[in-house]
């Protein structure tokens, strides 16, 4: 073998040894780089945010279910309800398959779905949120003629009524006072049926409205710790609940629950002035708890019961 051939062979051996030495180093560097990279958390689908609550109405009404919902990608399977479904969109827009067509319910709109009607629901684009009430058909028959109302157009644009339904839903979801629920929900549902269904409204005139209102006021004042339901009061007076509510609101300028709450505040003030403790006074005058009394003190007097007690006893 010549000198040049020996030099070439030696050079090839050195190159091979160099490659074998570098390969483990390269693998080690790649492993270190892989280890240094932060691990990404596995992505999980967002879960729907829903909350069900229930408001108690007067006999013989069933409790009223209230739904607060916020969805991103959720789609309801085709289904029906035994009750009406009255929804108010508060964010984004939803798409509902109903009666062979597609409804796009935008923010501020009301959608009324009849009992037994198959429907679905999903986001029209991005996140959407809504509030829904599920009233029995009988809650929409007061104040109209002809039984269960028919809504020819399920998608309604009534900003005033939508705002009132949304406010009532929110407040009853956090403080489901039976008299408040019975004073607000049937009144609003009657307005819904009278304004937007094909039913004919009954007369708004209630003979002897002043006398009726005073009789209801006296019963509420006498039984402030456990007031009778409006349905029972109406039956005793030979009226529908809508007639009783209309007579009271026309005469007193407020619904029965609001009058009773203010009367309770007045009674509570007297007990606090005598040194009563707010937690005890709340039960004595018929509030659900101290928080319930505090809310109404704020609305009526602008102070908390404790602050009122401290101020008048200095």
Secondary structure, DSSP 4 states (H G I P E B T S, - for coil): --HHHHHHHHHHHHHHHHHHHHHHHHHHHHHHHHHHSPPPPPP-PPPPEEEEEEE--STTPPPEEEEEEEESS-EEEEE--SS-EEEEEEESEEEEEETTEEEEEETT-EEEE-TT--EEEEESSS-EEEEEEE--GGGGSTTEESSS---S-SEE--HHHHHHHHHHHHHHHH---HHHHHHHHHHHHHHHHHHHSSSEEPP---TTHHHHHHHHHHHHHHTTTSPPPHHHHHHHTT--HHHHHHHHHHHHSS-HHHHHHHHHHHHHHHHHHTT--HHHHHHHTT-SSHHHHHHHHHHHTSS-HHHHHHHHT-
